[in-house]
Amino acid sequence: MSQGALTLGDMAFSVPYTLSPSKVSSFTDCALAFRFSAIDRLPQPPAPWSTKGTLVHSALERLHLLPAPERTLDAGLAALDEAADELHSDPDYTELDLDDEAARSFHEEAAELVRRYFQIEDPRRIEAIGLEVSLDVEVEGVRLRGIIDRLELDADGELVVTDYKTGSVPSVQHERKRLSGVHIYSLLCEELLGRRPARVQLLYLKQPVAIVTEPTEQSTRGTRRTLAAVWKAVERSCDREDFRPRPSKLCDYCAYKQYCPSFGGDPDEAREVGLAAKAEKAAAKEAAVTAATAAA
């Protein structure tokens, strides 16, 4: 952290240990939602769209693990079925409590996303060198983490970062913001691998559309500045206990509306819920350790 920066002990709220592309986006979208998620760590119930995204990501990961000639549409749908079989016992799916019709619709929509993926690119021509790649590095005094859906080499041997999106293509005014998250992945690669990717791309499966950009020295400097500015703003918000809501269309998908003052909620209640959940998790961990010790 830079000289003169606030320390954890000075903060009214504990500062998160790390930032990620999703956390940066969350803070800039709505500081209060960021607080609920990253600081209060409120339990977030599963949502159909996020669980469906997890399912499709898993299917595409399985597809790209196959030898290149075998990456056909039929193989992609088979990979989806395999991923769905595992997902059916996962709380992220079971807690959706889907009836038979809703479950069929859920899987049909996921299958359609896989089909549309094949309209964007031919996976047999992709040379992936990493799938679901976890990166962790300190940049500008900030601990930065991210998971890259796919890291590959193009025909010229250059790095390409690919991120799958199962939601709608953003409007023109929001496109740049979505690309900023992929630029963070580019910066992570450059810091850890010593190479700047030639391209970063978002594959929107729903439309289907690919949004592609080429990182430059200028965009990399801008990403560094953005990270430093967001981190300082997070520190300032923690110190002042000032996380303001920013009502928008995103509120329709927010899991924390009941605690938001814009909808008649009480943020202090959220903090109590978060502390109770943390205590319950710690107690469960201690009980597990005690049980393991007794069994040894």
C-alpha positions as a Markdown table, in Angstrom:
| # | Residue | x | y | z |
|---|---|---|---|---|
| 1 | Met | 0.0 | 0.0 | 0.0 |
| 2 | Ser | 1.2 | 3.5 | -0.7 |
| 3 | Gln | 2.8 | 5.7 | 2.0 |
| 4 | Gly | 0.1 | 7.4 | 4.1 |
| 5 | Ala | -2.6 | 4.9 | 3.2 |
| 6 | Leu | -5.1 | 3.9 | 5.8 |
| 7 | Thr | -4.3 | 0.7 | 7.8 |
| 8 | Leu | -6.8 | -2.0 | 8.5 |
| 9 | Gly | -6.9 | -1.0 | 12.2 |
| 10 | Asp | -8.1 | 2.5 | 11.2 |
| 11 | Met | -11.1 | 1.3 | 9.2 |
| 12 | Ala | -14.7 | 1.3 | 10.5 |
| 13 | Phe | -15.3 | -1.5 | 8.0 |
| 14 | Ser | -12.6 | -4.1 | 7.3 |
| 15 | Val | -11.1 | -3.6 | 3.8 |
| 16 | Pro | -11.3 | -6.7 | 1.5 |
| 17 | Tyr | -8.0 | -8.5 | 1.1 |
| 18 | Thr | -8.3 | -8.6 | -2.6 |
| 19 | Leu | -9.9 | -7.1 | -5.7 |
| 20 | Ser | -11.0 | -9.0 | -8.8 |
| 21 | Pro | -12.6 | -7.9 | -12.0 |
| 22 | Ser | -16.0 | -8.8 | -10.7 |
| 23 | Lys | -15.4 | -6.8 | -7.4 |
| 24 | Val | -14.2 | -3.8 | -9.4 |
| 25 | Ser | -17.4 | -4.0 | -11.5 |
| 26 | Ser | -19.5 | -4.4 | -8.4 |
| 27 | Phe | -18.1 | -1.4 | -6.6 |
| 28 | Thr | -18.5 | 0.9 | -9.6 |
| 29 | Asp | -22.0 | -0.4 | -10.3 |
| 30 | Cys | -23.2 | 0.0 | -6.7 |
| 31 | Ala | -20.9 | 0.6 | -3.7 |
| 32 | Leu | -23.6 | -0.7 | -1.2 |
| 33 | Ala | -24.0 | -4.0 | -3.1 |
| 34 | Phe | -20.2 | -4.3 | -3.0 |
| 35 | Arg | -20.3 | -3.9 | 0.7 |
| 36 | Phe | -23.0 | -6.5 | 1.2 |
| 37 | Ser | -21.1 | -9.0 | -0.9 |
| 38 | Ala | -17.3 | -8.3 | -0.3 |
| 39 | Ile | -17.3 | -6.9 | 3.2 |
| 40 | Asp | -20.5 | -8.1 | 5.0 |
| 41 | Arg | -20.2 | -11.4 | 3.0 |
| 42 | Leu | -23.9 | -12.0 | 3.1 |
| 43 | Pro | -24.9 | -15.4 | 1.9 |
| 44 | Gln | -26.3 | -15.1 | -1.6 |
| 45 | Pro | -29.1 | -17.4 | -2.7 |
| 46 | Pro | -28.5 | -19.1 | -6.1 |
| 47 | Ala | -30.2 | -17.5 | -9.1 |
| 48 | Pro | -31.2 | -19.3 | -12.3 |
| 49 | Trp | -29.1 | -17.1 | -14.6 |
| 50 | Ser | -25.9 | -17.5 | -12.5 |
| 51 | Thr | -26.3 | -21.2 | -12.1 |
| 52 | Lys | -27.0 | -21.6 | -15.8 |
| 53 | Gly | -23.8 | -19.6 | -16.5 |
| 54 | Thr | -21.9 | -22.0 | -14.2 |
| 55 | Leu | -23.3 | -25.0 | -16.1 |
| 56 | Val | -22.4 | -23.6 | -19.6 |
| 57 | His | -18.9 | -22.6 | -18.5 |
| 58 | Ser | -18.4 | -26.1 | -17.2 |
| 59 | Ala | -19.6 | -27.6 | -20.4 |
| 60 | Leu | -17.2 | -25.5 | -22.5 |
| 61 | Glu | -14.3 | -26.3 | -20.3 |
| 62 | Arg | -15.0 | -30.0 | -20.8 |
| 63 | Leu | -15.3 | -29.5 | -24.5 |
| 64 | His | -11.9 | -27.8 | -24.8 |
| 65 | Leu | -10.3 | -30.6 | -22.8 |
| 66 | Leu | -11.1 | -32.9 | -25.7 |
| 67 | Pro | -8.6 | -33.5 | -28.6 |
| 68 | Ala | -9.2 | -30.7 | -31.2 |
| 69 | Pro | -10.8 | -33.0 | -33.9 |
| 70 | Glu | -13.4 | -34.2 | -31.3 |
| 71 | Arg | -14.8 | -30.8 | -30.4 |
| 72 | Thr | -18.0 | -31.0 | -32.3 |
| 73 | Leu | -21.5 | -29.7 | -31.5 |
| 74 | Asp | -22.6 | -33.2 | -30.4 |
| 75 | Ala | -19.6 | -33.4 | -28.1 |
| 76 | Gly | -20.4 | -29.9 | -26.7 |
| 77 | Leu | -24.0 | -31.1 | -25.9 |
| 78 | Ala | -22.7 | -34.3 | -24.4 |
| 79 | Ala | -20.3 | -32.2 | -22.2 |
| 80 | Leu | -23.3 | -30.2 | -21.1 |
| 81 | Asp | -25.2 | -33.3 | -20.1 |
| 82 | Glu | -22.2 | -34.5 | -18.1 |
| 83 | Ala | -21.9 | -31.1 | -16.4 |
| 84 | Ala | -25.7 | -31.1 | -15.7 |
| 85 | Asp | -25.5 | -34.6 | -14.0 |
| 86 | Glu | -22.9 | -33.2 | -11.5 |
| 87 | Leu | -24.8 | -30.0 | -11.0 |
| 88 | His | -28.1 | -31.7 | -10.1 |
| 89 | Ser | -26.7 | -32.5 | -6.6 |
| 90 | Asp | -25.2 | -29.0 | -6.1 |
| 91 | Pro | -27.1 | -26.6 | -3.8 |
| 92 | Asp | -26.8 | -23.9 | -6.4 |
| 93 | Tyr | -29.1 | -26.0 | -8.5 |
| 94 | Thr | -31.2 | -27.9 | -5.9 |
| 95 | Glu | -32.0 | -24.7 | -4.0 |
| 96 | Leu | -33.6 | -23.2 | -7.2 |
| 97 | Asp | -36.4 | -25.7 | -6.5 |
| 98 | Leu | -37.4 | -25.9 | -10.2 |
| 99 | Asp | -40.5 | -27.9 | -11.1 |
| 100 | Asp | -40.3 | -30.3 | -14.1 |
| 101 | Glu | -41.3 | -27.6 | -16.7 |
| 102 | Ala | -38.9 | -25.0 | -15.3 |
| 103 | Ala | -36.1 | -27.6 | -15.2 |
| 104 | Arg | -36.6 | -28.6 | -18.8 |
| 105 | Ser | -36.6 | -24.9 | -19.8 |
| 106 | Phe | -33.4 | -24.3 | -17.8 |
| 107 | His | -31.6 | -27.1 | -19.6 |
| 108 | Glu | -33.0 | -26.2 | -23.0 |
| 109 | Glu | -31.7 | -22.6 | -22.6 |
| 110 | Ala | -28.3 | -23.9 | -21.5 |
| 111 | Ala | -28.2 | -26.2 | -24.6 |
| 112 | Glu | -29.1 | -23.3 | -26.8 |
| 113 | Leu | -26.2 | -21.3 | -25.4 |
| 114 | Val | -23.8 | -24.1 | -26.2 |
| 115 | Arg | -25.2 | -24.3 | -29.8 |
| 116 | Arg | -24.7 | -20.6 | -30.3 |
| 117 | Tyr | -21.2 | -20.8 | -29.0 |
| 118 | Phe | -20.4 | -22.8 | -32.2 |
| 119 | Gln | -21.7 | -19.9 | -34.2 |
| 120 | Ile | -19.0 | -17.6 | -32.8 |
| 121 | Glu | -16.0 | -19.9 | -33.4 |
| 122 | Asp | -14.8 | -23.3 | -34.3 |
| 123 | Pro | -13.4 | -24.9 | -31.1 |
| 124 | Arg | -11.3 | -27.3 | -33.2 |
| 125 | Arg | -9.1 | -24.4 | -34.2 |
| 126 | Ile | -8.5 | -23.2 | -30.7 |
| 127 | Glu | -5.2 | -24.0 | -29.0 |
| 128 | Ala | -6.0 | -23.5 | -25.3 |
| 129 | Ile | -3.0 | -23.5 | -22.9 |
| 130 | Gly | -5.2 | -22.9 | -19.8 |
| 131 | Leu | -8.8 | -23.3 | -18.8 |
| 132 | Glu | -10.3 | -21.7 | -15.7 |
| 133 | Val | -6.9 | -20.3 | -15.0 |
| 134 | Ser | -6.6 | -18.8 | -11.5 |
| 135 | Leu | -4.2 | -15.8 | -11.3 |
| 136 | Asp | -3.1 | -13.9 | -8.1 |
| 137 | Val | -0.6 | -11.0 | -8.1 |
| 138 | Glu | 0.0 | -7.6 | -6.4 |
| 139 | Val | -0.5 | -4.7 | -8.7 |
| 140 | Glu | -0.2 | -1.0 | -7.6 |
| 141 | Gly | -0.3 | -2.1 | -4.0 |
| 142 | Val | -3.5 | -4.1 | -4.5 |
| 143 | Arg | -3.8 | -7.9 | -4.2 |
| 144 | Leu | -5.5 | -8.7 | -7.5 |
| 145 | Arg | -7.1 | -12.1 | -8.3 |
| 146 | Gly | -9.0 | -13.4 | -11.3 |
| 147 | Ile | -10.0 | -16.5 | -13.1 |
| 148 | Ile | -9.6 | -16.6 | -16.9 |
| 149 | Asp | -12.1 | -18.8 | -18.7 |
| 150 | Arg | -9.6 | -19.6 | -21.4 |
| 151 | Leu | -6.1 | -18.6 | -22.2 |
| 152 | Glu | -4.9 | -19.6 | -25.7 |
| 153 | Leu | -2.3 | -19.1 | -28.4 |
| 154 | Asp | -3.3 | -17.7 | -31.7 |
| 155 | Ala | -1.8 | -18.7 | -35.1 |
| 156 | Asp | 1.1 | -16.3 | -34.5 |
| 157 | Gly | 1.8 | -17.8 | -31.1 |
| 158 | Glu | 0.4 | -14.7 | -29.3 |
| 159 | Leu | -1.6 | -14.9 | -26.1 |
| 160 | Val | -5.4 | -14.4 | -26.3 |
| 161 | Val | -7.7 | -14.1 | -23.2 |
| 162 | Thr | -11.3 | -15.3 | -23.7 |
| 163 | Asp | -14.2 | -14.7 | -21.3 |
| 164 | Tyr | -17.6 | -16.4 | -21.9 |
| 165 | Lys | -20.7 | -14.4 | -21.1 |
| 166 | Thr | -24.2 | -16.0 | -20.9 |
| 167 | Gly | -26.0 | -12.7 | -20.4 |
| 168 | Ser | -27.1 | -10.1 | -22.9 |
| 169 | Val | -24.7 | -8.0 | -24.9 |
| 170 | Pro | -24.2 | -4.6 | -23.1 |
| 171 | Ser | -25.3 | -1.3 | -24.6 |
| 172 | Val | -22.7 | 0.8 | -26.3 |
| 173 | Gln | -22.2 | 3.0 | -23.3 |
| 174 | His | -21.6 | -0.1 | -21.0 |
| 175 | Glu | -19.5 | -2.1 | -23.5 |
| 176 | Arg | -16.3 | -0.2 | -22.5 |
| 177 | Lys | -16.9 | -1.0 | -18.8 |
| 178 | Arg | -17.4 | -4.7 | -19.5 |
| 179 | Leu | -14.1 | -4.7 | -21.5 |
| 180 | Ser | -12.3 | -3.1 | -18.6 |
| 181 | Gly | -12.7 | -6.3 | -16.7 |
| 182 | Val | -10.9 | -8.3 | -19.5 |
| 183 | His | -8.2 | -5.7 | -19.5 |
| 184 | Ile | -7.6 | -6.6 | -15.9 |
| 185 | Tyr | -7.1 | -10.2 | -17.0 |
| 186 | Ser | -4.6 | -8.9 | -19.6 |
| 187 | Leu | -2.7 | -7.0 | -16.8 |
| 188 | Leu | -2.7 | -10.2 | -14.7 |
| 189 | Cys | -1.1 | -12.1 | -17.6 |
| 190 | Glu | 1.4 | -9.4 | -18.2 |
| 191 | Glu | 2.5 | -9.3 | -14.5 |
| 192 | Leu | 2.7 | -13.1 | -14.1 |
| 193 | Leu | 3.7 | -14.3 | -17.5 |
| 194 | Gly | 5.7 | -11.4 | -18.7 |
| 195 | Arg | 3.7 | -11.1 | -21.9 |
| 196 | Arg | 0.8 | -8.8 | -22.8 |
| 197 | Pro | -2.0 | -10.7 | -24.6 |
| 198 | Ala | -2.5 | -9.7 | -28.2 |
| 199 | Arg | -6.3 | -9.8 | -27.8 |
| 200 | Val | -8.9 | -10.0 | -25.1 |
| 201 | Gln | -12.4 | -11.0 | -26.1 |
| 202 | Leu | -15.8 | -11.4 | -24.6 |
| 203 | Leu | -17.9 | -14.2 | -26.2 |
| 204 | Tyr | -21.6 | -13.3 | -25.7 |
| 205 | Leu | -23.3 | -16.7 | -26.3 |
| 206 | Lys | -26.9 | -15.5 | -26.1 |
| 207 | Gln | -26.8 | -13.3 | -29.2 |
| 208 | Pro | -24.1 | -14.6 | -30.3 |
| 209 | Val | -21.5 | -11.9 | -30.5 |
| 210 | Ala | -17.8 | -11.6 | -29.9 |
| 211 | Ile | -16.5 | -8.2 | -28.6 |
| 212 | Val | -12.7 | -8.1 | -29.1 |
| 213 | Thr | -10.1 | -5.5 | -28.1 |
| 214 | Glu | -6.3 | -5.3 | -28.3 |
| 215 | Pro | -4.5 | -4.2 | -25.1 |
| 216 | Thr | -1.9 | -1.5 | -25.6 |
| 217 | Glu | 0.6 | 0.3 | -23.4 |
| 218 | Gln | -1.9 | 3.1 | -23.0 |
| 219 | Ser | -4.8 | 0.8 | -22.0 |
| 220 | Thr | -2.5 | -1.1 | -19.6 |
| 221 | Arg | -1.6 | 2.2 | -17.9 |
| 222 | Gly | -5.2 | 3.1 | -17.7 |
| 223 | Thr | -6.1 | -0.2 | -16.1 |
| 224 | Arg | -3.4 | 0.4 | -13.5 |
| 225 | Arg | -4.8 | 3.8 | -12.7 |
| 226 | Thr | -8.3 | 2.5 | -12.5 |
| 227 | Leu | -7.3 | -0.2 | -10.1 |
| 228 | Ala | -5.5 | 2.2 | -7.8 |
| 229 | Ala | -8.4 | 4.7 | -7.9 |
| 230 | Val | -11.0 | 2.0 | -7.1 |
| 231 | Trp | -8.9 | 0.7 | -4.2 |
| 232 | Lys | -8.5 | 4.1 | -2.7 |
| 233 | Ala | -12.3 | 4.6 | -3.1 |
| 234 | Val | -12.9 | 1.3 | -1.3 |
| 235 | Glu | -10.5 | 2.3 | 1.5 |
| 236 | Arg | -12.3 | 5.7 | 1.8 |
| 237 | Ser | -15.7 | 4.1 | 1.9 |
| 238 | Cys | -14.6 | 1.6 | 4.6 |
| 239 | Asp | -13.1 | 4.4 | 6.7 |
| 240 | Arg | -16.2 | 6.6 | 6.4 |
| 241 | Glu | -18.7 | 3.8 | 6.5 |
| 242 | Asp | -20.1 | 5.4 | 3.4 |
| 243 | Phe | -21.3 | 2.8 | 0.8 |
| 244 | Arg | -24.1 | 4.5 | -1.1 |
| 245 | Pro | -26.6 | 2.6 | -3.2 |
| 246 | Arg | -26.9 | 3.4 | -6.9 |
| 247 | Pro | -30.3 | 2.3 | -8.1 |
| 248 | Ser | -30.4 | 1.1 | -11.7 |
| 249 | Lys | -31.8 | -1.7 | -13.8 |
| 250 | Leu | -29.3 | -4.0 | -12.1 |
| 251 | Cys | -31.4 | -3.8 | -8.9 |
| 252 | Asp | -33.8 | -6.3 | -10.6 |
| 253 | Tyr | -31.1 | -8.9 | -10.2 |
| 254 | Cys | -29.7 | -7.9 | -6.8 |
| 255 | Ala | -29.9 | -10.5 | -4.0 |
| 256 | Tyr | -29.6 | -7.8 | -1.3 |
| 257 | Lys | -32.6 | -5.5 | -2.1 |
| 258 | Gln | -34.2 | -6.3 | 1.3 |
| 259 | Tyr | -31.3 | -4.5 | 3.1 |
| 260 | Cys | -31.1 | -1.6 | 0.7 |
| 261 | Pro | -32.5 | 1.8 | 1.9 |
| 262 | Ser | -33.6 | 2.5 | -1.7 |
| 263 | Phe | -36.1 | -0.3 | -1.2 |
| 264 | Gly | -36.9 | 0.4 | 2.5 |
| 265 | Gly | -34.2 | -1.9 | 3.9 |
| 266 | Asp | -31.7 | -1.4 | 6.7 |
| 267 | Pro | -28.0 | -1.9 | 5.9 |
| 268 | Asp | -27.2 | -2.4 | 9.6 |
| 269 | Glu | -29.4 | -5.5 | 9.6 |
| 270 | Ala | -27.2 | -6.8 | 6.8 |
| 271 | Arg | -24.1 | -6.3 | 8.9 |
| 272 | Glu | -25.6 | -8.4 | 11.7 |
| 273 | Val | -26.6 | -11.1 | 9.3 |
| 274 | Gly | -23.1 | -11.2 | 7.9 |
| 275 | Leu | -21.5 | -11.4 | 11.3 |
| 276 | Ala | -23.9 | -14.2 | 12.3 |
| 277 | Ala | -23.0 | -16.1 | 9.2 |
| 278 | Lys | -19.3 | -15.6 | 9.8 |
| 279 | Ala | -19.6 | -16.9 | 13.4 |
| 280 | Glu | -21.7 | -19.9 | 12.2 |
| 281 | Lys | -19.0 | -20.8 | 9.6 |
| 282 | Ala | -16.2 | -20.4 | 12.2 |
| 283 | Ala | -18.1 | -22.7 | 14.6 |
| 284 | Ala | -18.7 | -25.3 | 12.0 |
| 285 | Lys | -15.0 | -25.3 | 11.0 |
| 286 | Glu | -14.0 | -25.6 | 14.7 |
| 287 | Ala | -16.4 | -28.5 | 15.2 |
| 288 | Ala | -15.0 | -30.2 | 12.1 |
| 289 | Val | -11.5 | -29.8 | 13.4 |
| 290 | Thr | -12.5 | -31.2 | 16.9 |
| 291 | Ala | -14.2 | -34.2 | 15.3 |
| 292 | Ala | -11.2 | -34.9 | 13.1 |
| 293 | Thr | -8.9 | -34.7 | 16.1 |
| 294 | Ala | -11.1 | -37.0 | 18.1 |
| 295 | Ala | -11.2 | -39.5 | 15.3 |
| 296 | Ala | -7.4 | -39.5 | 14.8 |
